[in-house]
Amino acid sequence: MTITRHQQNNLMSRVVEYNGMVYLQGVTPDNNDGDIIQQTKEVLAKIDQGLALAGSDKSKLLTCLIFLSDIGLRPAMNKVYEAWLDPKNKPTRACVGIQLEGKCMVEIIVTAAK
């Protein structure tokens, strides 16, 4: 089976395809000056782009791991996340509070089917 790696740098690949599965790196916002709503919207848009690069989309999400710099941001992030989800195809999910770099408030990792 072939492994396809997209947008590699010296540390990682942004997207990896293998055996009908799509794995995305931990996606963070480019603009860390915004609030949790802005940062979450940007991250989810980047996830859409990464999935599309591999021929998938959010309706095929299997699992989602969300890291927040402050777990108190969860309700605001959830509003954006819920509006973005495909309502008929929700993935498994975990959301944890951890220390993120700088002013970054959210990082999301997803796995999807093709």
trRosetta pair geometry for C-beta under 8 A, 3 or more apart (Angstrom, degrees):
i j d omega theta_ij theta_ji phi_ij phi_ji
1 18 6.6 85 134 -164 122 79
1 19 5.3 13 -177 -72 156 87
2 18 7.8 -147 100 -119 45 65
3 16 6.6 -13 -174 -169 97 100
3 17 7.2 158 -161 81 48 57
3 18 4.9 -7 -113 -91 78 105
4 16 7.1 155 83 -158 53 50
4 17 4.2 -2 57 54 103 108
4 18 7.5 -173 26 -64 66 59
4 54 7.6 151 92 -125 121 93
5 8 5.4 44 137 -62 119 112
5 13 3.9 -103 -164 -110 101 153
5 15 7.5 153 -159 87 44 55
5 16 5.3 -12 -106 -107 71 80
5 17 7.9 -149 -67 25 32 70
6 13 6.2 99 55 -178 44 104
6 14 5.8 -65 100 63 86 93
6 15 4.1 -3 53 62 117 100
6 16 7.4 -156 20 -73 76 36
6 17 7.6 58 -16 -10 105 98
6 50 7.8 160 87 -148 135 76
6 53 5.4 134 171 143 168 131
6 54 6.8 -131 -7 -68 143 88
7 13 6.5 112 74 -165 61 63
7 14 3.7 -6 82 17 122 123
7 15 6.4 64 32 18 105 86
7 53 7.7 -18 -14 178 116 165
8 12 7.2 -144 -140 115 64 32
8 13 4.7 -33 -91 -97 78 76
8 14 7.6 -129 -69 -1 32 73
9 12 6.5 11 50 52 86 57
12 25 5.6 105 132 -105 140 129
13 16 5.1 96 89 -64 135 91
13 25 7.1 -171 94 -53 49 111
14 24 7.1 -12 160 -149 64 72
14 25 5.2 -80 -141 6 43 124
14 50 6.1 -130 146 -119 103 114
14 53 8.0 30 100 67 116 161
15 22 6.5 -17 -167 -167 101 94
15 23 7.1 149 -158 78 50 53
15 24 5.7 -18 -103 -103 75 67
15 25 7.4 -89 -60 -7 43 84
15 50 4.8 173 -74 -168 120 94
15 51 7.9 -175 -123 -73 133 29
15 53 5.5 149 31 86 165 126
15 54 5.2 -147 165 -45 134 119
16 22 7.5 154 80 -156 47 47
16 23 4.6 -13 60 59 96 105
17 21 7.1 162 -153 82 52 50
17 22 5.6 -17 -100 -101 76 70
17 23 7.8 -171 -76 20 30 74
17 54 4.9 168 -72 -146 115 116
17 55 8.0 44 -107 34 144 100
17 114 7.0 58 -144 -78 111 121
18 21 5.6 -20 70 59 68 96
18 23 7.4 -1 22 -1 101 113
20 113 6.1 -6 151 -156 91 80
20 114 5.0 -117 -158 20 57 111
21 62 7.9 -38 -135 4 98 146
21 111 6.5 -10 -175 -174 108 98
21 112 7.3 150 -161 83 60 41
21 113 6.3 -51 -106 -110 56 47
21 114 7.0 -95 -59 -25 12 87
22 50 7.9 148 164 137 120 88
22 51 6.2 102 123 -127 154 67
22 54 4.3 139 -120 106 125 153
22 55 7.9 -169 -72 59 135 68
22 56 4.7 -129 1 6 154 151
22 60 7.8 70 29 107 121 122
22 111 7.0 158 83 -160 56 50
22 112 4.5 -15 60 65 107 90
22 113 7.2 50 13 134 90 4
22 114 6.0 119 -34 -75 103 71
23 111 5.4 -9 -105 -111 68 84
24 27 6.1 -12 148 -39 123 111
24 47 6.3 86 150 -130 175 78
24 50 4.7 83 -116 129 120 148
24 51 7.2 -52 -57 -61 129 72
24 109 6.4 -179 87 -153 83 54
24 110 5.0 23 38 56 121 80
24 111 7.5 -152 19 -76 75 40
24 112 7.8 36 -14 4 104 101
25 50 7.9 -135 29 -133 79 154
25 109 7.1 -84 148 -116 25 87
26 67 7.3 2 -150 17 121 129
26 107 4.7 16 175 172 106 117
26 108 7.1 147 -155 69 60 23
26 109 4.9 -40 -93 -69 64 97
27 43 5.0 130 118 -158 105 87
27 46 5.0 172 -167 100 129 122
27 47 5.5 -152 28 -67 168 82
27 50 7.0 -131 -82 -9 132 148
27 107 6.7 158 71 -159 40 62
27 108 5.3 -27 56 64 96 79
27 109 7.3 157 6 -82 76 42
27 110 7.8 -13 4 7 121 95
28 32 7.9 -3 161 -79 107 102
28 43 6.5 -37 -140 -102 17 108
28 100 7.5 158 -119 -168 127 128
28 104 5.2 -17 -161 -144 124 136
28 106 7.2 160 -129 93 65 56
28 107 4.8 -26 -80 -102 88 87
29 32 5.9 146 85 -76 108 59
29 34 7.2 -98 158 45 162 112
29 38 7.6 72 -132 122 158 78
29 39 4.3 -108 -23 -145 149 77
29 42 4.2 72 -123 87 100 133
29 43 5.5 -74 -61 -54 76 84
29 46 7.8 -174 -104 -8 47 137
29 104 6.7 173 43 -128 88 85
29 105 8.0 12 16 40 126 79
29 106 7.1 61 -17 62 104 91
30 42 6.7 -124 26 170 76 138
31 34 5.6 56 119 -7 107 106
31 38 7.2 -63 97 141 116 118
31 39 7.5 -141 86 -97 74 71
31 42 6.4 -173 42 -83 95 168
32 39 6.9 40 -122 -104 50 120
32 102 5.8 51 139 114 167 118
32 103 4.1 129 148 82 114 96
32 104 5.0 -69 -117 -71 123 58
32 105 7.6 147 -149 -6 82 77
33 103 6.7 48 -84 106 39 151
34 37 7.5 -99 153 70 111 66
34 38 3.0 -84 161 85 143 141
34 39 5.4 176 82 -46 103 74
34 42 7.5 128 46 -12 145 130
35 38 5.4 96 50 14 63 100
35 39 7.0 -128 103 -2 31 95
35 76 7.7 -68 147 151 110 150
35 105 7.8 -3 176 9 38 162
36 39 5.7 -57 -139 43 31 110
36 40 5.9 32 161 -21 67 109
36 68 7.8 21 -132 -141 124 108
36 73 4.5 179 -101 -163 156 120
36 76 4.9 95 86 100 129 125
36 77 5.4 -82 163 -65 119 85
36 80 8.0 -164 132 5 81 138
36 105 5.0 -108 -99 125 79 151
36 106 6.5 101 -147 -33 80 120
37 40 6.0 -57 -146 36 24 108
37 41 6.4 25 156 -18 61 107
37 76 5.9 -86 -61 166 85 109
37 77 7.8 -149 -84 -90 47 46
37 79 7.6 -26 -110 76 98 112
37 80 5.6 159 -141 -57 66 132
38 41 5.8 -56 -149 35 29 112
38 42 6.4 27 155 -17 64 107
39 42 5.8 -57 -151 37 31 111
39 43 6.3 30 154 -19 66 107
39 104 7.3 144 -152 -151 141 57
39 105 5.1 124 65 51 164 106
39 106 5.1 142 124 29 116 110
40 43 5.7 -54 -145 37 33 111
40 44 6.2 29 158 -16 67 107
40 76 7.9 178 -4 124 145 83
40 77 5.0 165 -82 -135 146 78
40 80 4.3 116 106 87 133 150
40 81 6.5 -82 -178 -52 131 79
40 106 5.4 33 -82 46 73 170
41 44 6.0 -59 -146 39 28 108
41 45 6.4 30 155 -20 63 107
41 80 5.7 -105 -62 -159 74 134
41 84 8.0 178 -117 -68 59 128
42 45 5.7 -55 -149 35 31 112
42 46 6.5 30 153 -17 64 106
43 46 5.7 -57 -152 37 32 111
43 47 6.5 36 149 -22 65 103
43 106 5.7 -108 -15 108 157 114
43 107 7.4 -164 -127 -122 142 28
43 108 5.3 111 156 19 131 116
44 47 5.4 -47 -148 32 36 116
44 48 6.6 44 150 -22 63 98
44 80 7.0 -161 -10 145 144 105
44 81 7.1 -176 -78 -106 134 58
44 84 4.7 -66 -172 -139 153 164
44 108 7.5 26 -76 43 62 158
45 48 5.5 -46 -153 30 35 116
45 49 6.7 35 148 -18 63 103
46 49 5.5 -50 -150 35 37 114
46 50 6.3 37 152 -19 66 105
47 50 5.7 -54 -145 38 33 111
47 51 6.2 32 157 -17 66 106
47 58 7.2 72 121 -83 112 100
47 108 6.5 -42 -65 96 134 125
47 110 5.8 69 -148 13 124 139
48 51 6.0 -58 -148 38 27 109
48 52 6.3 27 155 -19 63 109
48 57 7.2 18 -143 -142 73 75
48 58 6.5 -39 -97 -36 78 109
49 52 5.7 -57 -147 37 29 112
49 53 6.5 39 152 -29 63 103
50 53 5.6 -46 -152 24 32 118
50 54 7.1 11 156 -1 61 105
51 54 6.2 -72 -159 46 34 98
51 56 4.4 -90 -173 88 89 90
51 57 5.3 124 129 -102 130 27
51 58 6.5 162 38 -52 171 56
51 60 7.5 156 -164 58 126 105
51 110 7.6 -33 -68 96 111 135
51 112 5.8 29 -124 33 112 159
52 55 7.5 47 -169 -73 34 19
52 56 7.3 -114 -73 62 26 50
52 57 6.6 42 -76 -86 71 78
54 112 8.0 140 84 72 130 114
54 114 6.7 -106 141 -109 97 91
55 114 5.6 26 94 -158 103 97
56 60 4.9 -107 -164 66 101 138
56 112 4.7 137 157 114 149 132
56 113 6.8 162 -126 93 126 42
56 114 5.2 -102 -74 -124 102 43
57 60 6.0 93 60 13 57 99
57 86 7.9 87 126 -50 98 135
57 112 7.8 -173 64 -178 21 156
58 61 5.4 -7 -161 -28 55 114
58 84 7.1 -119 -149 150 167 89
58 85 6.8 -150 158 -137 127 41
58 86 5.3 160 112 -22 95 103
58 89 7.6 140 130 90 67 115
58 112 7.7 -101 -114 -103 28 141
59 86 4.2 96 -95 -68 70 173
59 88 7.5 11 -139 72 97 92
59 89 4.5 80 -160 51 62 155
60 89 7.1 -18 -63 160 25 146
60 112 4.6 81 107 -177 90 106
60 113 4.5 -113 -180 61 109 80
60 114 7.0 -80 160 91 159 2
61 64 6.2 10 178 -51 132 103
61 86 7.6 163 18 26 106 110
61 89 6.8 127 43 133 82 100
61 90 7.8 -34 79 -167 116 26
61 91 3.8 -79 127 -51 104 126
61 110 5.7 -60 -133 -166 105 122
61 111 7.5 103 -158 79 64 45
61 112 4.9 -55 -99 -97 43 96
62 91 5.5 68 110 -133 13 107
62 92 7.0 -5 151 21 58 92
62 111 5.0 -48 59 100 109 91
62 112 5.8 167 -1 -111 84 33
62 113 6.2 97 -48 -28 111 82
63 91 5.2 -173 -85 171 17 119
63 92 4.6 -17 -111 63 80 97
63 93 7.1 171 -160 -76 58 43
63 110 6.9 169 89 -150 54 55
63 111 4.9 16 50 45 94 103
64 91 4.8 112 -12 84 96 134
64 92 7.2 177 26 87 67 50
64 93 4.6 -10 67 -109 97 87
64 94 7.7 -176 95 30 59 55
64 108 6.4 -14 -168 -168 95 104
64 109 7.3 155 -157 82 46 52
64 110 5.0 -10 -104 -102 74 87
65 93 7.5 176 -81 -153 34 55
65 94 5.3 -1 -121 59 72 97
65 96 7.9 -12 -173 14 86 103
65 108 7.0 155 81 -156 52 54
65 109 4.5 -6 57 57 104 101
65 110 7.6 -168 23 -74 67 42
66 77 7.2 145 178 144 143 142
66 81 7.5 -33 -87 -97 152 150
66 93 6.9 15 -2 -171 106 101
66 94 7.0 -168 32 94 71 51
66 95 4.2 -10 70 -111 112 80
66 96 7.3 155 88 23 62 57
66 106 6.8 -28 -166 -156 93 95
66 107 7.6 151 -158 81 47 49
66 108 5.2 -12 -105 -105 70 86
67 95 7.9 -174 -75 -154 21 54
67 96 6.0 -22 -112 71 63 83
67 97 7.7 108 -165 -127 61 17
67 98 5.1 -40 -158 35 109 115
67 100 6.4 132 128 -73 115 112
67 106 6.9 145 81 -155 62 45
67 107 4.4 -6 56 58 113 95
67 108 7.4 -158 23 -72 71 41
68 71 5.7 123 79 -92 125 42
68 73 5.0 -167 -168 63 131 113
68 74 6.2 -123 -12 -69 168 73
68 77 6.4 -129 -96 -15 126 160
68 95 6.6 28 -10 -180 113 94
68 96 7.2 -176 27 93 78 34
68 97 5.3 -43 76 -103 90 65
68 98 7.5 119 62 27 41 64
68 100 7.9 -86 170 -20 19 127
68 105 6.5 -2 -154 166 71 72
68 106 5.8 -11 -105 -99 66 73
69 73 7.1 45 55 6 74 144
69 97 7.3 9 130 -154 12 78
69 98 7.4 -57 -106 78 39 51
69 99 6.9 43 -138 -139 75 32
69 100 4.5 -85 -82 26 96 108
69 104 6.6 148 -54 101 128 61
69 105 4.7 -92 18 -131 118 51
69 106 7.4 -88 -7 -51 86 43
70 73 5.0 96 77 -15 87 102
70 97 6.2 10 -158 -138 16 118
70 105 7.2 -41 22 -146 87 93
71 74 5.6 1 -179 -30 60 116
71 95 7.6 122 -133 134 86 96
71 96 7.3 -52 -92 -177 108 32
71 97 3.4 -77 -46 -51 94 128
73 76 5.7 -64 -169 49 65 107
73 77 5.4 62 137 -23 89 112
73 105 6.0 -175 -138 177 174 118
73 106 7.5 -129 118 -66 142 99
74 77 5.7 -62 -138 44 29 110
74 78 5.9 37 162 -29 67 108
74 95 5.9 108 -122 139 112 143
75 78 5.6 -52 -145 31 27 116
75 79 7.0 34 155 -25 60 97
76 79 5.9 -47 -158 22 34 113
76 80 7.3 25 150 -8 62 102
77 80 6.0 -62 -159 40 38 106
77 81 5.9 36 149 -19 73 114
77 95 7.8 158 95 -145 135 137
77 106 6.2 153 -119 -95 133 137
78 81 5.4 -57 -137 43 32 114
78 82 5.8 33 164 -22 69 108
79 82 6.2 -53 -142 35 22 108
79 83 6.6 21 157 -16 58 109
80 83 6.0 -60 -152 37 29 109
80 84 6.4 25 153 -19 64 112
81 84 5.8 -64 -151 37 28 111
81 85 6.5 39 154 -35 66 101
82 85 5.8 -40 -147 15 33 116
85 89 7.9 -162 174 76 88 64
85 90 5.7 23 -178 -104 138 83
86 89 4.3 1 96 49 122 98
86 90 7.4 -157 74 -64 70 50
87 90 7.4 -7 -155 -50 28 96
90 93 7.7 -60 168 -21 96 118
91 110 7.2 144 21 -143 175 98
91 112 7.9 -83 -87 -93 134 74
100 104 4.3 -106 138 92 125 102
100 105 6.8 172 54 -104 146 12
100 106 7.6 -65 -51 -23 169 10
100 107 6.0 168 -117 -16 128 114
101 104 5.5 37 67 24 67 125
104 107 6.7 40 155 -52 126 95
